[in-house]
């Protein structure tokens, strides 16, 4: 009986492998070999000259995140209000390659950037915005996420990164069986848009190629094996899980070609979208991951 049990275990067992952080994965022998080969030829995402950060934590979204009507109202009262009102995205607004702006805005009363001699926003210079925030005084004065005054947001050393082009993604993603092709969802923007605490974003070099890679079928394969799985079946796409994901540099300096393909997808050239998706999904060459 013991020998039969031993044989059964050998034939049907899988590898339990611990990844970075608290993540782990159960892989059959074939999956394990594929993963190991990708890791041998790939460079971890964290080593691609990029910076990954999370979105703004206001401590009171009701006060600091406003809709278009309130934005227009504040600017009508005082034109200077426009200086510190910026578009903001939530995790639910981020799609594959693109974003769906929901006409929401952040009152960016930032806490300054000491390393660049940028002082905190002085709320007295923006009377219309101060009047708006005063309506939420009871909530904002006791929150943890505040700066030198309750009117200011918490300190953020990478505040300038929000003005750069960036890849964005939701902290948590669900996979619907009927729509598996829409996982994962990494979006892109060139504009100075902010993200809230339900998002992560990356700035740096080769963003178009990294975006194409992560959104490809290979990116889907890797995300499902590196990130943490939640109790509800979703995926926790936090920085600590994505940083080790191996990104393979194409042979023959094909990065520029794939970046052009990715740009066309972002620009919405849907007539050839499937063609571009196919070409991206073929990277790296099959012999590199077989």
C-alpha positions as CSV (number, residue, x, y, z in Angstrom):
1,X,0.0,0.0,0.0
2,X,2.8,2.4,0.9
3,X,4.5,1.7,-2.5
4,X,1.3,2.4,-4.3
5,X,0.9,5.7,-2.5
6,X,4.5,6.7,-3.3
7,X,4.0,5.9,-7.0
8,X,0.7,7.9,-7.0
9,X,2.5,11.0,-5.4
10,X,5.3,10.8,-8.0
11,X,2.9,10.7,-10.9
12,X,0.4,13.4,-9.7
13,X,2.4,15.8,-7.5
14,X,3.0,19.4,-8.4
15,X,5.8,21.8,-7.4
16,X,5.0,24.3,-4.7
17,X,7.2,27.3,-5.3
18,X,7.5,30.4,-3.2
19,X,8.0,33.6,-5.1
20,X,8.8,37.1,-3.9
21,X,7.0,38.6,-0.9
22,X,4.2,36.4,0.4
23,X,3.2,35.0,-3.0
24,X,3.4,31.3,-4.0
25,X,2.4,29.2,-6.9
26,X,1.7,25.5,-7.6
27,X,3.3,24.5,-10.9
28,X,3.3,21.3,-12.8
29,X,6.7,20.2,-14.2
30,X,6.0,21.7,-17.7
31,X,4.9,25.0,-16.2
32,X,8.0,25.0,-13.9
33,X,10.3,24.5,-16.9
34,X,8.7,27.2,-18.9
35,X,8.9,29.6,-15.9
36,X,12.6,28.8,-15.3
37,X,13.5,29.3,-18.9
38,X,11.8,32.7,-19.0
39,X,13.6,33.7,-15.9
40,X,16.9,32.8,-17.3
41,X,16.6,34.9,-20.4
42,X,14.4,37.7,-18.9
43,X,15.3,40.8,-16.8
44,X,13.1,41.5,-13.8
45,X,10.8,44.4,-14.3
46,X,12.4,46.3,-11.4
47,X,15.7,46.3,-13.4
48,X,14.3,48.0,-16.5
49,X,15.1,51.6,-15.4
50,X,11.6,52.3,-14.3
51,X,10.0,53.6,-11.1
52,X,6.9,52.0,-9.7
53,X,4.7,53.9,-7.2
54,X,1.2,53.9,-5.9
55,X,-1.5,56.6,-6.4
56,X,-2.4,59.5,-4.2
57,X,-3.8,58.8,-0.7
58,X,-6.0,61.8,0.3
59,X,-7.4,60.5,3.5
60,X,-10.7,62.0,2.5
61,X,-11.7,61.5,-1.1
62,X,-15.0,63.2,-0.5
63,X,-13.2,66.5,0.0
64,X,-10.2,66.2,-2.4
65,X,-11.7,64.3,-5.3
66,X,-14.4,66.3,-7.2
67,X,-16.5,65.9,-10.3
68,X,-16.4,68.2,-13.3
69,X,-19.3,70.3,-12.1
70,X,-17.6,71.1,-8.9
71,X,-14.3,71.8,-10.8
72,X,-16.1,74.2,-13.1
73,X,-17.8,75.9,-10.1
74,X,-14.5,76.4,-8.2
75,X,-12.7,77.8,-11.3
76,X,-15.7,80.1,-12.0
77,X,-15.4,81.5,-8.5
78,X,-11.6,81.9,-8.7
79,X,-9.6,81.3,-11.9
80,X,-6.5,80.5,-9.8
81,X,-8.3,77.3,-8.6
82,X,-7.3,75.7,-12.0
83,X,-3.7,75.8,-11.0
84,X,-4.1,73.0,-8.5
85,X,-6.9,70.9,-9.9
86,X,-5.8,67.9,-11.9
87,X,-7.5,65.0,-13.6
88,X,-7.4,61.7,-11.6
89,X,-8.1,58.0,-12.5
90,X,-9.2,55.1,-10.3
91,X,-8.5,51.5,-10.8
92,X,-11.8,50.9,-12.4
93,X,-11.0,53.5,-15.1
94,X,-8.0,51.7,-16.5
95,X,-8.4,49.5,-19.5
96,X,-5.9,47.6,-21.7
97,X,-3.6,50.1,-23.4
98,X,-6.0,53.0,-22.7
99,X,-7.9,54.7,-19.9
100,X,-11.5,55.8,-19.5
101,X,-11.5,59.2,-17.9
102,X,-14.6,59.6,-15.6
103,X,-14.4,63.4,-15.3
104,X,-13.0,63.2,-11.8
105,X,-10.4,65.7,-10.5
106,X,-7.9,65.9,-7.6
107,X,-7.5,69.1,-5.6
108,X,-3.7,68.9,-5.5
109,X,-2.9,70.9,-2.4
110,X,0.4,69.0,-2.2
111,X,2.8,69.2,0.7
112,X,5.8,70.5,-1.3
113,X,9.0,68.8,-2.5
114,X,11.9,69.8,-0.2
115,X,14.5,68.3,-2.5
116,X,13.4,70.7,-5.2
117,X,12.7,73.7,-2.9
118,X,9.0,73.5,-3.8
119,X,7.0,74.7,-0.8
120,X,3.6,73.3,0.3
121,X,0.5,74.8,-1.3
122,X,-0.7,77.8,0.6
123,X,-4.5,77.4,0.8
124,X,-4.9,81.1,1.4
125,X,-4.0,81.7,-2.2
126,X,-7.0,79.7,-3.3
127,X,-10.0,81.0,-1.5
128,X,-12.6,79.1,-3.5
129,X,-10.9,75.8,-2.8
130,X,-10.5,76.7,0.9
131,X,-14.2,77.4,1.1
132,X,-14.9,74.0,-0.4
133,X,-12.5,72.2,1.9
134,X,-13.9,74.0,5.0
135,X,-17.1,72.2,4.4
136,X,-15.2,69.0,5.2
137,X,-13.2,70.4,8.1
138,X,-14.3,67.8,10.6
139,X,-13.2,65.0,8.4
140,X,-9.9,66.5,7.1
141,X,-8.5,67.8,10.3
142,X,-8.3,64.4,12.0
143,X,-7.1,62.3,9.1
144,X,-3.7,60.6,9.1
145,X,-2.9,61.4,5.4
146,X,-2.3,65.1,5.7
147,X,0.6,67.6,5.4
148,X,1.7,70.7,7.2
149,X,-2.0,71.7,7.6
150,X,-5.2,69.7,7.2
151,X,-5.7,71.4,3.8
152,X,-2.5,69.8,2.5
153,X,-2.1,66.3,1.2
154,X,0.5,64.0,2.7
155,X,4.1,64.3,1.5
156,X,4.9,62.6,-1.8
157,X,8.5,62.5,-2.9
158,X,7.5,61.4,-6.4
159,X,4.8,64.0,-7.0
160,X,6.5,65.2,-10.2
161,X,6.2,61.6,-11.7
162,X,2.4,62.2,-12.1
163,X,3.2,64.7,-14.8
164,X,5.1,62.2,-16.8
165,X,3.9,59.6,-19.3
166,X,3.2,56.3,-17.5
167,X,1.8,52.8,-17.4
168,X,-1.1,52.4,-14.9
169,X,-2.9,49.5,-13.5
170,X,-5.5,48.7,-10.8
171,X,-4.2,47.3,-7.5
172,X,-6.7,44.4,-7.8
173,X,-8.0,42.8,-10.9
174,X,-10.8,40.2,-11.4
175,X,-10.8,37.7,-14.3
176,X,-14.1,36.9,-15.8
177,X,-14.1,33.5,-17.6
178,X,-16.1,34.9,-20.5
179,X,-13.6,37.8,-20.9
180,X,-10.1,36.3,-20.2
181,X,-8.5,38.3,-23.0
182,X,-9.0,41.5,-20.9
183,X,-6.6,40.3,-18.2
184,X,-4.3,41.9,-17.3
185,X,-5.3,45.5,-17.9
186,X,-2.3,47.8,-18.1
187,X,-3.2,51.3,-19.4
188,X,-1.1,54.2,-20.6
189,X,-1.3,58.0,-20.6
190,X,1.0,60.8,-21.8
191,X,-0.8,63.5,-19.9
192,X,-0.3,64.8,-16.4
193,X,-3.0,62.7,-14.9
194,X,-3.0,61.5,-11.3
195,X,-4.1,58.1,-9.9
196,X,-5.8,57.4,-6.6
197,X,-4.8,54.8,-4.0
198,X,-6.5,52.0,-6.0
199,X,-3.8,52.2,-8.7
200,X,-0.1,51.7,-9.2
201,X,1.9,53.4,-12.0
202,X,5.3,53.1,-13.6
203,X,7.5,55.8,-15.2
204,X,10.8,55.5,-17.0
205,X,12.2,54.0,-20.2
206,X,10.8,51.6,-22.8
207,X,7.3,52.1,-21.4
208,X,5.6,51.2,-24.7
209,X,7.4,47.9,-24.9
210,X,6.8,47.0,-21.3
211,X,3.2,47.8,-21.7
212,X,2.9,45.6,-24.8
213,X,4.7,42.8,-23.1
214,X,2.6,42.9,-19.9
215,X,-0.7,43.1,-22.0
216,X,0.4,40.2,-24.2
217,X,-0.5,36.5,-23.8
218,X,2.9,36.0,-22.3
219,X,2.3,38.8,-19.8
220,X,-1.0,37.2,-18.8
221,X,0.8,33.9,-18.2
222,X,3.4,35.5,-16.0
223,X,1.0,37.7,-14.1
224,X,-1.1,34.7,-13.2
225,X,2.0,33.0,-11.8
226,X,3.7,35.8,-10.0
227,X,1.0,37.9,-8.3
228,X,-1.0,37.0,-5.2
229,X,-4.5,35.4,-5.7
230,X,-7.2,36.9,-3.5
231,X,-10.0,34.9,-1.7
232,X,-12.5,36.3,-4.3
233,X,-10.5,34.9,-7.2
234,X,-9.0,38.3,-8.1
235,X,-5.3,39.1,-8.4
236,X,-3.4,41.5,-6.2
237,X,-1.2,43.5,-8.6
238,X,1.0,45.2,-6.1
239,X,4.5,46.4,-6.7
240,X,6.2,43.7,-4.7
241,X,4.7,41.0,-6.9
242,X,5.2,42.7,-10.3
243,X,8.8,43.8,-9.8
244,X,10.3,40.2,-10.2
245,X,8.3,39.5,-13.4
246,X,10.9,38.7,-16.1
247,X,10.7,40.9,-19.2
248,X,12.5,39.5,-22.2
249,X,14.3,41.8,-24.5
250,X,13.5,40.9,-28.1
251,X,16.2,39.7,-30.5
252,X,17.5,41.9,-33.3
253,X,16.7,45.1,-31.4
254,X,13.0,44.6,-32.1
255,X,11.9,46.8,-29.2
256,X,11.5,49.9,-31.4
257,X,9.2,48.0,-33.8
258,X,7.1,46.7,-31.0
259,X,6.9,50.1,-29.4
260,X,5.5,51.5,-32.6
261,X,2.9,48.7,-32.7
262,X,1.9,49.5,-29.1
263,X,1.6,53.3,-29.9
264,X,-0.8,52.4,-32.7
265,X,-2.9,50.3,-30.3
266,X,-3.0,53.2,-27.8
267,X,-4.1,55.6,-30.6
268,X,-7.1,53.4,-31.3
269,X,-6.4,52.1,-34.8
270,X,-8.9,49.3,-34.2
271,X,-8.9,48.2,-37.9
272,X,-5.5,46.5,-37.4
273,X,-5.7,45.9,-33.6
274,X,-5.8,42.1,-33.9
275,X,-2.7,42.1,-36.1
276,X,-0.8,44.1,-33.5
277,X,-2.0,41.9,-30.7
278,X,-0.8,38.8,-32.6
279,X,2.6,40.2,-33.3
280,X,3.1,41.3,-29.6
281,X,1.9,37.9,-28.4
282,X,4.7,36.3,-30.4
283,X,7.4,38.0,-28.4
284,X,9.7,36.6,-27.3
285,X,10.4,34.0,-30.1
286,X,8.8,30.7,-29.3
287,X,12.2,29.0,-29.0
288,X,13.0,31.2,-26.0
289,X,10.2,29.9,-23.9
290,X,9.5,26.4,-25.2
